[in-house]
Amino acid sequence: MLSDMQIKKLKNRARLLEPLVRIGKNGLTANLVLHIKKLIDKRELVKVKLLESFLDAVDKRAAAKDLALKTGSELVDQVGFVVVLYKHKIEKAEMSHNRHDNHNKIYKQTSPVFKRFETRSAPKKKW
């Protein structure tokens, strides 16, 4: 759950964004939900425009809540036909860096090749 201050900052950031996705007469399909999830994972903050053809059969507020629920994001703002969604982005660089560190530790502990090179002393010079 976002605090009031966080929501205020996110609304401020969202003012400068253009809607990246427009939902029309086909509605909220599985492919569209997947596309929005990918956008949210990539950008954190996404603006979605609901077209009137979509809203003929559905209520705006209910559609916005449903969209946030299906994409696993937070509903930051909903003004008119525009919905702003947010999901905190996990830094992939940190995750992959930690994974490689763990792999190297395991490799150093178990690899006989690494142990062989580690225990070998430097050749003596003959001069």
C-alpha positions, 0 to 999 in steps of 0.5 A: 500500500502506498502512502499519501506522499508517495501517491502525490509524487507518483501523480506528479511524475505521471502528469508528464507521461503519455498513455502507452496503452489504449483499451478499446472495444476488444476489452481487457484480453489476456494478451493486453494484460500481459503487455501491460505487466511487461510495461509496468515491470520495465517502467514502474509507472504506466498510463493507460487510456480507456476508450469510450468503446470499452466503457460502453459495457463497463464502469470506469472505476470498476475497470480501473480496479480490475486492471490494477488487480490483474496486472498486480500493480497499484492504482495511483490515479484515475481521472476521466478515461485515464488510469495510472498504474504503479509497481515497484521495480526490483533491480535486476542488476543486484539480483544477477550480481548476487547470483554470480557471487554465489555461483563463484563461491560454490565453484571455488569450494567444489571445483578440483580444477580451481583447487589445483591452481590455487594450491600450486606455487609459483615456479622458482626462477633459475638465475 
